[in-house]
Amino acid sequence: MTEKLEQEIIEVLQRSEVFVGLHDDDLKRIASLPSIHFEVFEPNDVISTEGEPAKDLYVLVEGQVGLRLTVDLVMESKSREIKIDTVSKGSVFGWSALVEPYSSSRTAVCTKDSKVLVIDGKELIQLMDSDEHIGYEVMRSIACVIASRLRTPNNYFWAELLKARNGITN
């Protein structure tokens, strides 16, 4: 990895909600993980799929990603995938790669041209296991992300659910 690429990765990590409690030396260790890299996606590209094995943690560098969830519409005996949240610059998704059972809890779909930093979950877990400070700070931040996504009544969820119940398609 070039020094310039490593510095770009560190700058992305510095702006990310999950790595905010880490020192520059910690971020350098994360940036040095063997498989860390950037990927570019186009609108409608599926980055991860609900229920599939979760391998990577993603940091959105630019663009926009919608998080979708399959809900069962009991009254209508059918399922529908609805958008429940939108990931913005600096935010993470794919946290399931760090939390057992390592299965994606949402489908992540690009809504705009997007660039993401891809961090292999197993490599990050190994680093977090070997350095308790990194492990504690990352998992504390991941817990905050999960809690905020669970606690906040999401306008997307309710709007999409209403559309589904009224038979309105996107």
N, C-alpha and C positions, 0 to 999 in steps of 0.2 A: 504494500500500500504506500502510495506517495504521501509525503508530509502535507501537501496541499489537500488531498482527499481526507486525511485524518483530521486536519483542522476544520474542514467543512463539516465532518461528522460531529466533532466536538461542539461546534457552534449550534448545530441542530439539537443536540442533547441538552445544551445549556438553556434552550428556549422551551424545552418540553416539560410538561407538568409532572412527569414521572421522575425526572432526573434532577429536579430543582434543588434537592437537599445534598447533592454531591459536590465534592471538590473537583478542581481541574484534573488532579492526578487520577481520581476515580473515573472521571469521564474519559480520560485517555485510555484507561484499561478497558473500558467498554468499547471505545472506538477501535481498539486493537483486536477485538474478537475476530477470529479467522473468517467467518462468513458474512460479517456485517457489510451491507451494501445499499445502494439506492436503486429503486425501480420506478419506472414511469408507467402510468396507466391512463387510458382514455375513458371518456364517459361510457357508462354501462359495463365496463370491465368489472368482473367479480373478483375480488381479492381473496376473500375467504367465504366459506359457506357454512351456515348454521348446521351443527351436528357432525361436521367433518372434523378430523383430527386437527388440532391447533398447533402449528409448528413455529410460527413467527409472531413476534411483537412488532407492531408498526407504529412509526411516528410520522404524522402527516407534515410534510415540509411545505408543500403548496398544493392548492386545489381544494377539493371537497369530496368527502366520502359519506354516503348514507348508510346507516345501520338499519337492517331490516330483520323482522322477526315473523315467524310463521305462527299465526293464531288460528285456533279452531273456532269456527262460528257455529256453536252448538245448535242454535235455533235453526240454522240452515244446513246442518250436517255437511259442512265443507270447511276447508282451510284456505287461508289467504295470507300472503306475505305483505306486511305493511311496514312502512318506514316509521321508526320510532325515535331516531336521533340523527343528527348530522355532526360529523367530526370536522373540526376546523383546524387551522394551522397550529402546529405545536402539540396538538392533542394526540393521544395514543388510541389504538384499537388493536384487537387481537390479544388482549391481556390473558385470555384463556390459555395461551401458550406457557404461562407461568403458574397456572393454578390447576390442580387436579380436578377433573379427570382429563385435562388437556383436550377439550372438545370445544369447538367454536360455539359461542352462545348466540351469535348473530351472524347474518350474512352482511358482508361489507361490499358495497357497490359504489364505484366512482360516479359522481354526478357532474364532475368537471375534470378537465385534464389535471392529473395529479402526479406529484412526486412524493414518494415515501421512503423513509429509512427503514430497512428491514433488518431486524435483530433476531437471530436464531434463539428460540426460547431455551433449548437445552444448554447452549453455550452460556447464555446469561445466567441461568440457574446455577451452573457450575461455578461461575464467577461469584455469584451471590453467596453460595455455600462456602467458598474459600475466603470471602471477605465479609464478615458480619456487618460492618458499617454499610457497605453497598447493599447487601441483602435487606437489611432493616429499612433503609431509606427508600429503596425501590418498592418493596412490598407495602410499606406504609402509604406511599403515594398511589400504588395500584389499588389499595383498599379504598382510598378517597375517591378515585375515579369510579370504582364499582358502586360505592355508596351513593355518589351523586347521580349516577345513571339509574339507580333503583329508587331513590327517594323523590326525585323531582318528577311531578306529574308532567308528562311530556305532551306538548301540544300536537306534535306529529302523530303520536300514538292515538290520541283521542280523535283527531280529525280523520285519520285513515280508517279507524275502526267505524266511525260514523258513515264514511263513504262505503265501506264494505257492507254494512248493514242496510244501506239504502240502494245497493246495487250500482254505485257509481264507480267506474273504472278510471284508472289514471291515464 
